[in-house]
């Protein structure tokens, strides 16, 4: 009888320890998430080194788990790691400023994750695509990479050359509209400092 009682106490003790360990683990995870959200910055200088494919795949996976209206999952991600295609997209993006513009709007980043959304899938397609972009940016930071939202995806995929890229991938160019380009890679130089937050950012109703 004593042996059974001792065993019961031991089991209860282990259960309590497991619960405490689980709570500590969850708290650590939450603290890490909050830290990532508060310390992410837009990076505009990159090395040429391409991150490992498995890391890029994880970042893309994070994007696919962004919330979407009625779970219609209107957005898609085109992950561009091919340098030739990356440079082609850069030139198309720069051409929005003018036909003779030869800048690199992607700031040398070797990888571009293009987010588009199906305008026929949900009324919230713009918002859904923006949430995917947010997940991608934060996932990049969580993986130790720099990232930045680059605009003009809409204009690029309204061009005939942009539409041709979609058709080559089997994507209906009449339905999908560009939301944004998440450029990513290893940061060159110092990581940007946070700018002060504006006053009255949050209004409370208590």
C-alpha positions as CSV (number, residue, x, y, z in Angstrom):
1,X,0.0,0.0,0.0
2,X,2.8,2.4,0.9
3,X,4.6,1.5,-2.4
4,X,1.4,2.4,-4.3
5,X,1.1,5.7,-2.4
6,X,4.7,6.6,-3.1
7,X,4.2,5.8,-6.7
8,X,1.1,8.1,-6.9
9,X,3.0,11.0,-5.2
10,X,5.9,10.5,-7.6
11,X,3.5,10.6,-10.6
12,X,1.8,13.7,-9.4
13,X,5.1,15.3,-8.9
14,X,6.3,14.5,-12.4
15,X,3.0,15.8,-13.8
16,X,3.4,19.1,-12.0
17,X,7.0,19.4,-13.2
18,X,5.9,18.7,-16.8
19,X,3.2,21.3,-16.6
20,X,5.7,23.9,-15.2
21,X,8.2,23.1,-18.0
22,X,5.4,23.4,-20.6
23,X,4.4,26.8,-19.2
24,X,8.0,28.0,-19.2
25,X,8.4,26.8,-22.7
26,X,5.3,28.6,-23.9
27,X,6.3,31.8,-22.1
28,X,9.7,31.7,-23.8
29,X,8.1,31.2,-27.2
30,X,5.8,34.1,-26.6
31,X,8.7,36.3,-25.5
32,X,10.7,35.3,-28.6
33,X,7.7,36.1,-30.9
34,X,7.2,39.5,-29.2
35,X,10.9,40.3,-29.5
36,X,10.9,39.4,-33.2
37,X,7.9,41.7,-33.8
38,X,9.5,44.6,-32.0
39,X,13.0,44.3,-33.5
40,X,12.3,43.6,-37.2
41,X,13.5,46.4,-39.5
42,X,13.4,47.0,-43.3
43,X,16.8,46.2,-44.7
44,X,18.0,47.9,-47.9
45,X,21.5,46.4,-48.2
46,X,22.3,42.7,-48.9
47,X,25.1,40.3,-49.6
48,X,25.0,38.1,-52.7
49,X,24.8,34.9,-50.6
50,X,21.5,33.0,-51.1
51,X,20.1,31.6,-47.9
52,X,19.6,27.8,-47.6
53,X,16.6,26.5,-49.6
54,X,15.1,24.9,-46.5
55,X,15.1,28.3,-44.7
56,X,13.3,29.9,-47.7
57,X,10.8,27.1,-47.7
58,X,10.1,27.6,-44.0
59,X,9.6,31.4,-44.6
60,X,7.2,30.6,-47.4
61,X,5.3,28.2,-45.2
62,X,4.9,30.9,-42.6
63,X,3.3,33.0,-45.3
64,X,0.8,30.4,-46.1
65,X,-0.5,30.4,-42.5
66,X,-1.5,34.0,-42.5
67,X,-5.2,34.5,-41.8
68,X,-7.4,35.1,-44.8
69,X,-11.0,36.1,-45.2
70,X,-13.3,33.1,-44.6
71,X,-10.2,31.0,-45.1
72,X,-10.5,31.5,-48.9
73,X,-6.7,31.7,-49.1
74,X,-6.8,34.1,-52.0
75,X,-3.0,34.9,-52.0
76,X,-0.2,32.9,-53.7
77,X,3.6,33.2,-53.3
78,X,6.1,33.0,-56.2
79,X,9.5,32.2,-54.7
80,X,12.2,33.5,-57.0
81,X,15.7,32.2,-56.2
82,X,16.8,32.1,-59.9
83,X,19.2,35.0,-60.4
84,X,18.2,35.6,-64.0
85,X,14.5,35.8,-63.2
86,X,15.2,37.9,-60.1
87,X,17.1,40.4,-62.3
88,X,14.3,40.3,-64.9
89,X,11.8,41.2,-62.2
90,X,14.1,44.0,-60.9
91,X,14.3,45.6,-64.3
92,X,10.5,45.4,-64.8
93,X,10.0,47.0,-61.3
94,X,12.5,49.7,-62.1
95,X,10.8,50.4,-65.4
96,X,7.7,51.6,-63.5
97,X,9.7,54.7,-62.7
98,X,10.6,55.2,-66.3
99,X,11.9,53.2,-69.3
100,X,15.5,54.4,-68.8
101,X,15.7,53.6,-65.0
102,X,18.5,51.2,-64.4
103,X,18.4,51.1,-60.5
104,X,17.9,47.9,-58.6
105,X,14.7,48.3,-56.5
106,X,15.6,45.0,-54.8
107,X,18.7,46.5,-53.2
108,X,20.9,43.6,-54.1
109,X,18.7,41.0,-52.3
110,X,19.2,37.6,-53.9
111,X,15.7,36.2,-53.2
112,X,12.3,37.7,-54.0
113,X,9.0,36.3,-52.7
114,X,6.3,37.8,-54.8
115,X,2.8,37.8,-53.3
116,X,-0.2,38.0,-55.6
117,X,-3.9,37.5,-54.8
118,X,-6.9,36.1,-56.7
119,X,-9.4,38.9,-56.9
120,X,-12.2,36.4,-57.5
121,X,-11.6,34.3,-54.4
122,X,-12.6,36.8,-51.7
123,X,-13.5,40.4,-51.2
124,X,-10.6,40.6,-48.8
125,X,-7.9,39.7,-51.3
126,X,-5.9,42.9,-50.7
127,X,-6.0,42.5,-47.0
128,X,-5.2,38.8,-47.2
129,X,-2.2,39.4,-49.4
130,X,-0.9,42.1,-47.0
131,X,-1.2,39.7,-44.1
132,X,0.9,37.1,-46.1
133,X,3.5,39.8,-46.7
134,X,3.6,40.6,-43.0
135,X,4.1,36.9,-42.1
136,X,6.9,36.6,-44.6
137,X,8.7,39.7,-43.3
138,X,8.5,38.6,-39.7
139,X,9.5,35.0,-40.6
140,X,12.6,36.4,-42.3
141,X,13.6,38.2,-39.2
142,X,13.0,35.1,-37.0
143,X,15.4,33.2,-39.3
144,X,18.1,35.8,-38.9
145,X,17.6,37.3,-42.4
146,X,17.0,40.9,-43.6
147,X,13.9,41.7,-45.6
148,X,11.9,44.6,-47.0
149,X,8.5,45.1,-48.6
150,X,9.0,46.4,-52.2
151,X,6.0,47.8,-54.0
152,X,5.0,47.9,-57.7
153,X,4.2,44.2,-57.9
154,X,0.8,45.3,-59.1
155,X,2.3,47.3,-62.0
156,X,4.8,44.6,-62.9
157,X,2.2,41.9,-63.3
158,X,0.0,44.2,-65.3
159,X,2.7,44.3,-67.9
160,X,2.7,41.8,-70.7
161,X,6.0,40.4,-69.7
162,X,4.8,40.0,-66.1
163,X,1.7,38.3,-67.3
164,X,3.8,35.9,-69.4
165,X,5.7,34.9,-66.2
166,X,2.4,34.0,-64.6
167,X,1.2,32.1,-67.6
168,X,4.4,30.1,-67.7
169,X,3.7,29.0,-64.1
170,X,0.1,28.1,-65.0
171,X,-1.3,31.0,-63.1
172,X,-4.4,32.8,-64.5
173,X,-3.1,36.3,-65.3
174,X,-6.7,37.6,-65.5
175,X,-7.4,36.8,-61.9
176,X,-4.2,37.5,-59.9
177,X,-3.0,41.0,-58.9
178,X,0.4,41.8,-57.4
179,X,0.4,42.7,-53.7
180,X,4.1,43.1,-52.9
181,X,7.6,41.8,-53.2
182,X,9.3,40.5,-50.1
183,X,13.0,40.7,-50.8
184,X,15.3,38.8,-48.4
185,X,18.8,37.8,-47.8
186,X,21.7,38.4,-45.4
187,X,22.1,41.9,-44.3
188,X,25.2,43.8,-45.5
189,X,26.5,46.2,-42.9
190,X,24.8,47.3,-39.7
191,X,21.3,46.3,-39.0
192,X,19.0,49.4,-39.1
193,X,18.0,51.1,-35.8
194,X,14.4,51.6,-34.9
195,X,13.0,55.0,-35.4
196,X,10.9,56.5,-32.6
197,X,7.2,55.6,-32.6
198,X,4.9,58.6,-33.2
199,X,2.9,60.0,-30.3
200,X,-0.8,58.9,-30.0
201,X,-0.2,55.8,-32.0
202,X,-2.7,53.9,-29.8
203,X,-6.0,55.4,-28.6
204,X,-7.5,53.7,-25.6
205,X,-11.2,53.3,-24.8
206,X,-11.4,51.7,-21.4
